[in-house]
């Protein structure tokens, strides 16, 4: 809980070790996805990707893990992570799991339009 509160306050340098300490107590896929989001916001793309993928492995039905990786891949400046095409695939998976989620639907519209525009 402390890690989540620190992250919401934008105190990323303090939140990161708090998340790591939480994983010593128990490993939960949703917490991994939250940690991935924090690392993404802190500009630590490679570590963020690892956390999203661990969340997906821990619970393949956790839509936020798929959506988080999609957002990371869409926005990343790291050429080994950035992939508009992969972001669309990941967003499709998130929508399979939560087809009525308005945030996911909006992201998918944006990603599909952006992917088509980048093909031109």
Backbone torsions as a table, in degrees:
resi	resn	phi	psi	omega
1	UNK	NA	-39.2	179.5
2	UNK	-60.5	-43.6	-179.2
3	UNK	-60.1	-44.6	-179.5
4	UNK	-63.7	-42.5	179.1
5	UNK	-63.3	-44.8	178.8
6	UNK	-62.7	-40.2	179.1
7	UNK	-63.1	-44.1	-179.8
8	UNK	-64.0	-27.9	177.1
9	UNK	-81.9	-4.4	-179.0
10	UNK	79.5	14.5	-179.6
11	UNK	-93.7	66.6	-172.4
12	UNK	-61.6	-41.0	-178.6
13	UNK	-62.2	-28.9	177.1
14	UNK	-86.7	-32.5	-177.3
15	UNK	-70.2	-35.2	-176.8
16	UNK	-58.4	-52.9	178.1
17	UNK	-66.5	-26.2	176.7
18	UNK	-67.3	-40.0	174.8
19	UNK	-63.7	-45.5	-179.0
20	UNK	-59.4	-39.3	177.2
21	UNK	-66.2	-37.5	178.9
22	UNK	-63.0	-35.3	180.0
23	UNK	-69.2	-22.1	175.4
24	UNK	-68.4	-28.0	179.4
25	UNK	-83.2	-40.7	-179.7
26	UNK	-171.8	147.0	-178.1
27	UNK	-106.6	114.0	-179.0
28	UNK	-122.3	130.5	-177.6
29	UNK	-55.4	-40.0	-179.0
30	UNK	-65.5	-37.1	177.1
31	UNK	-65.9	-37.3	176.1
32	UNK	-61.3	-43.0	178.8
33	UNK	-64.1	-41.5	176.5
34	UNK	-61.4	-41.1	178.9
35	UNK	-65.1	-39.5	176.0
36	UNK	-59.0	-41.2	178.0
37	UNK	-63.4	-44.1	178.2
38	UNK	-60.2	-47.3	-179.2
39	UNK	-63.8	-36.4	175.9
40	UNK	-61.6	-47.7	179.6
41	UNK	-63.5	-29.8	179.4
42	UNK	-83.0	-0.2	178.0
43	UNK	79.8	19.7	-179.1
44	UNK	-105.8	70.9	-170.6
45	UNK	-59.9	-43.6	-176.9
46	UNK	-65.3	-41.7	177.8
47	UNK	-68.5	-36.7	177.5
48	UNK	-61.2	-47.5	179.1
49	UNK	-56.7	-44.4	179.4
50	UNK	-59.2	-42.4	-178.9
51	UNK	-68.0	-41.6	177.3
52	UNK	-62.2	-41.6	-179.1
53	UNK	-69.2	-35.0	175.0
54	UNK	-66.9	-35.9	175.9
55	UNK	-63.4	-43.2	179.3
56	UNK	-64.0	-41.5	178.2
57	UNK	-64.9	-39.7	-178.9
58	UNK	-70.0	-32.9	178.9
59	UNK	-152.3	92.8	-178.3
60	UNK	-63.3	-11.6	-179.5
61	UNK	-99.4	9.3	179.5
62	UNK	-89.4	98.6	-173.8
63	UNK	-59.0	-35.2	-176.9
64	UNK	-63.3	-29.3	176.2
65	UNK	-65.8	-40.0	179.4
66	UNK	-73.2	-43.1	179.0
67	UNK	-63.6	-42.8	-179.7
68	UNK	-59.2	-44.4	178.6
69	UNK	-66.1	-35.6	177.9
70	UNK	-60.9	-46.9	-180.0
71	UNK	-62.5	-43.7	178.6
72	UNK	-58.5	-49.6	-177.7
73	UNK	-66.2	-32.7	179.1
74	UNK	-67.8	-40.7	-171.4
75	UNK	-98.4	-12.0	-173.1
76	UNK	-66.1	143.2	173.8
77	UNK	-96.5	-2.9	178.2
78	UNK	-80.2	116.2	-175.8
79	UNK	-62.3	-21.4	177.9
80	UNK	-80.5	-15.2	-179.1
81	UNK	-109.2	-41.1	-175.6
82	UNK	-60.8	129.5	175.6
83	UNK	-165.6	107.7	178.5
84	UNK	-63.2	-40.6	-178.8
85	UNK	-63.6	-44.9	179.2
86	UNK	-66.2	-36.0	177.8
87	UNK	-60.2	-42.0	178.7
88	UNK	-63.8	-44.0	178.8
89	UNK	-60.0	-45.0	-179.6
90	UNK	-66.0	-38.5	178.8
91	UNK	-66.5	-36.4	176.1
92	UNK	-60.5	-41.5	178.7
93	UNK	-63.2	-44.6	178.3
94	UNK	-59.2	-40.7	-179.7
95	UNK	-71.1	-29.5	173.7
96	UNK	-60.9	-37.2	-177.5
97	UNK	-81.0	-33.4	-179.1
98	UNK	-137.1	73.3	-172.3
99	UNK	-66.4	-17.4	-178.6
100	UNK	-102.1	4.0	-176.9
101	UNK	-69.2	114.3	-175.3
102	UNK	-64.1	-34.1	178.4
103	UNK	-65.0	-43.3	-179.9
104	UNK	-66.0	-40.9	178.8
105	UNK	-61.5	-42.3	179.6
106	UNK	-66.4	-43.9	177.6
107	UNK	-60.7	-41.5	-178.9
108	UNK	-63.2	-42.1	177.4
109	UNK	-60.3	-44.2	179.6
110	UNK	-63.4	-45.9	-177.0
111	UNK	-67.4	-43.0	179.2
112	UNK	-63.4	-42.1	178.1
113	UNK	-64.0	-41.9	179.7
114	UNK	-67.7	-37.6	179.4
115	UNK	-66.4	-40.8	177.9
116	UNK	-64.7	-42.7	-179.5
117	UNK	-64.4	-36.5	-178.8
118	UNK	-73.7	-17.9	178.0
119	UNK	-77.9	-18.7	-176.7
120	UNK	-75.7	NA	NA
